[in-house]
Amino acid sequence: MSVDVVTFGCRLNIVESEAVRREAEAAGIADATIVNTCAVTGEAVRQARQAIRRLKRETPEAKIVVTGCAAQADAAQFAAMPEVARVLGNEEKFDRAAWSRHDRVAVSDIMTAHIMRAPDVDALAGHTRGFVQVQNGCDHRCTFCIIPFGRGNSRSLPVQDVIAQARRLVANGYREIVLTGVDITSYADGDRRLGALVQRLLRELPELERLRLSSIDSVEADRDLLDALANESRLMPHLHLSLQHGDDLILKRMKRRHTRADAIRFCATVRALRPDVAFGADIIAGFPTESDDAFARSRDLVEECGLTQLHVFPFSARPGTPAARMPQLDRALIKERAARLRETGEAALAAHLASEVGARRRVLTERGGVGHTEQFLTVKLAAPLAPGLILDVPIAGHDGRRLLAA
């Protein structure tokens, strides 16, 4: 056994885990399991702790090292676990010298981080897409969110470094690249923002066939980004929006910076510029003080924005956040509302899939006999194909969750 990495959470953690493995191995670490944690919900933290206990039972000889957002935000709870050999912070996990030390807890003040430590990953085992982390941290303080305390303030990778990483990924055979980060629409390299980065990347890498964005905050989308969506066919027509709710009072209590009308207007604007666009969104069910009417407005937002790929989060109070001190809803009600919101999302997805039947779509093939369209719809292929191909595929049907190729 050498170094194994168990990853929880977002795409960003997937990218970072590969770099963490490399740094640990370069420092001479062996017989270790690294648990790269997520802190976005209490359930994510619970699952990480549960996994740590299971891993130690299954491989008693392995040293378990815990890192990631949950370890950064609350190192003490992991250091107190007898199964854990070391706890490393989000800055330390990329520091080869930190891996070489023997202190049990190495977690610095993430709020002092001003330069982005970018995981320079040329390949991701098992992934057909290449990922470039262009930004880290967040300057906003949404009342429900613990992530700034795990990631620090916003900082960005210089444009030239983004281009260099993307160029290496393309040279290694990746035909689609995803730009990822904590809050990528806050990207800033001098006066260059995300839209300028996207345009420059597509201009300097004509060989890059598909460029995709991870989750964005619509209120931060700049004019250059909208122009790129309108005019760059290689920028994929799929946006996953950090909306969180559809009621203005709840949005205000969340300390979000957009209104319901802003969200609807943004989707209409982008759809006018790029008629084939598909929208996904994160929405929280059961936020403190959420009334029946407020919840209904959140459900209605699915239709009014034309959302087709929903990520629903039952509200989870994170200790230390303002929302944790607000009047809480009953857990059973939160679960019930989350289930109803998921049903709404599933119906919207099924209707969207039905509208695709009979069309031909450009599909990036992946392992397991599936692929994804430009709008990030999953396609079950008629027969397994080598991953990494981009094919023109006729759509014969759907099963409610994915498209079925002819």
N, C-alpha and C positions, 0 to 999 in steps of 0.2 A: 504493500500500500504506500502511495506517495501522498499527494494532496488531492482531496476530494472537496468540491464546493456544493453546498446546498443553498439554493437561491429562493427567496421569497419576494413577492411584490412585483414591481413594474419592469418594463423593458429596460429601463435605465440600470436596474440592479443586474439584469442578465448580462448587459455589456460590461458592467464593472466587475462582475464575478470572474470573467475571463482574465481581466487585468490583475485582479487580486491573486488568482491562482499563479499567474506568471511571477509576480513579485515574491510570493511566498516560496515558490520553488527556487527562484534565483537566490534567495536568502538561505537556502539549505534546509528549509522546513521539510520534514518527512513524517509519514504516519500521522497525518492530521486531517481533520474534517473542519472546513470553514463554513460557518452558517452565516450567510449574508441576509440580514433581517430587514423587515419592513415595519414601519410604525404607523401606517395610514389609518388603521383601525385597531381597536383593542383585540379583535379576533385574530388579526395578523400576528400580533405579539404573542397571543396565547398559542397559536399554531407553531410559532418558532420555538417556544419553550417546550412544547410537547415533543417536537421533532428532536430537540437536543437530548431529552431524556431517552427517547427511543434509539437514537444513534449510539448513545453510550451503552445501552443494553446490548445492541446488536454488535458493536465493535468496541469492547471495553478497553482495548489497547490503544485506540486512537486518541490523540489530543484534540479536544474540541475548542476551536477558536471562534468567538462570536464577534461579528462586526455589522456594519450597516446602520440604518436609521434608528432602529429600536435600541441598538447598543449605544449609539451616540446620545440619544435623548435620555436614556435611563440605564447607564452602565452598571449601576449598583445592583439592579435586580438580576442581571446576568452573572455578575461577579459573585453573587451570593449562591449561585447554583453549584453544587458539588461536582456536577458533570463537566463544568466549564474550566478549561485550563487558562485561557487568556481572553481579554476583551479589548478589541482595537476600535478606535473611532473612525469616522468616515475620511478624515485626512490621513490618519496613520495607515490605513489599509493599502494605500498606494506608496507607502514609504518603506523601501527595502531595509533601511536602517532600523525602523521600528519593528519589522519582522525578526530582525537579528537580536533584538534585546530580549530580556527575560522578565521584565516587569509584568505583573499579572494584569494590570489595567493600564492601557495607554490610550487615553481619550483626552484630546486637547479641546480648548474652547473653540467650537466651530464658528462662532461669530467673529473671530479674528481672522478668518480665512478670506483673503482678498484676491488671490490668484487661483485660477481654476487648475486643479490637478486632473488632467484629462486622461482617461484610460485609452491608450493608443492600441486599439485592437484591430489587427489585420484580417482576422477570420474568427468566426463563431461556430464551433462544432455543432452540427445538427441544425443550423439555421441557413435558410436560403437567402435571406436578406442580410445586407450589411448594415451596421448601426454606427452612427457617429454622434457622440455626445457633444453638443455644441454649447451647452449651458448647464449650470448647476445652481442650486439655492433659490431662494425666493425672498423678495423685499416686501411682499404683502403679508398681512396678518389676519387672514380669515379666522373667524372666531372658533371654528371647529377644528382647525388644522394644526397638527404638531410638527409637520414636515420642516418648517424653517429652523426648528430647534435640532433637527437631525441633519440638515443640509447647509444651514447658514444662509447668508445673504446672497443675492444674485451675482454671479460672475460668469463671464463668457469666454469661449475659446476664440482666439484671433482668426480672422477669415482665412489667412494663408494656412494656418494649421488645420482648419476644417477641410480645405481643398486638398491638402497633402494627404490627410487620412482617407478622404473619399477616393482619391486617385489610387492609393494602394489597394483599397477594397475592390475597385473596378479591375485593377491589374490582376487581382486574385480571383477574378471570375464572377464577382457579384454584379448582377444586372439591375438590382434595385437597392437603393440605400434609403434608410430612414434616419432623419434628423431627430434626435431625442434630447431630453433634458427635463428639469423639474418644471420650468416655466419658460418654454422656448420663445414665446412671443415677447419676452422681456430681453431677448438677445440684443447685445450692444457691443460693438467693437468700434470705439470712437463714435462717429455719427452714423455708422452703418448698422442697420437693424435687420430683423429676420428677412424681410422682403429683399433687401439688397444682397444679403448672403445667398438666398435662394437663386436670385438672378445671376450672380457671379459664378456660383457653383455650376449652374447649367451652361453658362457661356464657356467656362474654362474646361469643362469635361463633356464635350460633345458625344463621347463614347458612352456616357452614363445614360441608360435607357429609361429608368424610372426613378423618380425622387419622391419620397413620401414624408409627410410631417407626422410626428406624434401629437399628443394632445395640445391644443392651443387655447388661449384665453381670447375670446373674440373681441373684447374691448381693446385689446392691445394690437390687433391686426393692423398693419400699416398699409399705406397706399401701394407701395412696391409689391407687397405680398398679394394684394388683390389683383394688381396688374399681371403678376406671374400666373395666378390662377386663371386669369382670362386668356392669356396669350401663350403659355408654355404647356404644350400637350404632355411633356415628360413629367410635369408636376402632377401627381396623381389627384384625381377629383374626389378626394375623401378627406373630410375634416372631422376630427373628434374634438368636441367642444367641452370646456370646463364650465358648464352652466350651473349645476348644483341645485337649482330650484326654479320654479316658475311663478312665485308670488313675490311681489315687491317688498312687502314688509319682512318676510323671511329672508330675502336677499339682503336687506338692510341689516338685519340682525346677524346674518352671516358675515357682514362687512365685505360683501362682494361689491364690485365697482360698476356693475351693469344692472339695468332694469329688465323686466320682462319684455318691454317694447324694444329695447336695444337688441336682445337676443333674436326676436322675430325679424327685426329689420336687417340684422346682419345676415341671417340665413337667406332672406329674400334678395339682398344685394348680391351675395355670392352666387345664388342660383341664376340670377339674371346674367351674370358674367360667365358662368360655367354651368349650363343647363344640365349636364350629366353628373353634377356633384351629388355625393351622398354624405349625410351628416350622422355622426354618432355623438353621444353626450354622456357625461357623468351627472347623475341626479341623486340627491340624498333624500331618503324617505324618513319622516318622523323626526325632523329637526325640532328642538325645543320650541314650544308654543305653537307648533303647526296645527292650525284648525282644519276641520273638514273642508272648508272652502279653499283654504290655502293649498291643501293637498290636491284638491280637484284642479286648481290652476296649474299645478305641476304636471298632472296627467294630461291636461289639455295642451300643454306646451309641446308634447310629442307630435300632435297633429299640426299645430300652428307653425312649428319650425320645420316640419317634415323630417323628424328624426327617425332613423331606421335601425340604428345599432346602439342600444342603451346599456350602460353600465349602471346598475342600481346599487346604492349603498344604504343599508339600514343605518340610521344614525348611531354612532358609537362615541360616547363621551370620552374624550382624551384628557386625563388629569393634567391640570396646568393651563388648559385653554379656557377662554371666557365662556364658551358654549357649555362647558361642563358645570358651570355655576348657574345656568339658566334653568327655569322650571322644565323638568324632563317629562316626556310622555311615557306611558306604560310600555314595557318591552313587547308585550303581546300586540299592542296596537301598532308599534313600529314595524314588527315583522309582517303584520297583516297588510299594512300600507305598502311595504316593499314588495310583497307578493303581487298585489294589485298593479303596482307600477310595472313590475316585470311582465305581467300579462299584457298590459298595454303595449310595452315594447315588443313583445313576441308577436302580437297581432300586426303591429306596424312593419316588422321585419317580414312576416309572411306575405303581407300585401305587396311589399317592395319586391320580394323574390318572385311573386307571381307575375309582376310587370316585366320581369326579365326574360320570361319564357318565350322562346322563339327568336331571341336576339343572339348575336355572336359577340363574344367578349374576349379581350386579350387577357390571358391567364398566365400568371407565373406559377409554374409547377413546383410542388414541394414533396417531401417524403410522405408516405402513407396514402398515396393515390389521391391527393387533394391539391388544390391551388387556390389562388386569390385573384379576383378581377382587379381592375384599376380602382374600382370603388370599394375595394377590400371586402367583397362578398366571397365567402367560401364556396368553392366548387368541388363537388365529388366527381373525379374524372372517370370516364368510361373504362379506362384501364390504367394501371400504374405506369407512370413515366418517370424518366430520370429527373431529379430535381434541378431547378435553375433554368428551365426552358421557358420562353415566352411564346405562347401559341394562341392562334385564333380558334376559339372553341364555341361550337353551337350549344345553346342552352335548351335542354329538352323538358326540364321540369324542376321541381323543388320538393323538399321534404319538410318545409316549415322552418328549417334552420340553415339550410345551405342549398345552393343550386346543384342540379344534376346535369352533367354534360351528356350530349348525344353520343 
